[in-house]
Amino acid sequence: MEEHKKYFYQPDLTTAIINWCWVLLILVIGIIIAFEYTYFQWVTGAFIAVFLIIASLSIFRRTVTVSPTKLVFSRVLQSQFMTIPVKDIRQPVFTKCTMTITVHGEVMTFTFSNRSIKSLRAFLQASAKEEAADVA
């Protein structure tokens, strides 16, 4: 049976900034509506509730599931997950909090916690060694 590990991630910096600006825009609209009236409006509560739901989805729904053969990236509001076979990953580059990989010529950057980066680096190095041993 394959061992699966889950990690939380955020997309590359520019995409993350754009996504979080849209999410914060929902909160700002709710705050503006709250300041327009002297009493609490149901519209304000609805905007704040939508903000909290989307913010929690943006934090807790973005996960990557690592198995020995593939990486499966779940996304916030999309039902189709992005599946990347480990054998297709080229040029993994790790910094303190980011992982950049090349898959079929497309460069993808993801932000992880420091502990997750260490684990992913060890996993990809081990799988690269196994692939090199299989070729030889």
ABEGO torsion letter per residue (X at the ends): XBBBBBBBBBBBAAAAAAAAAAAAAAAAAAAAAAAABABBBAAAAAAAAAAAAAAAAAAAABBBBBBAABBBBBBAABABBBBBBAAABBGBBBBAABBBBBBGGBBBBBBBBAAAAAAAAAAAAAAAAAAAAAAX
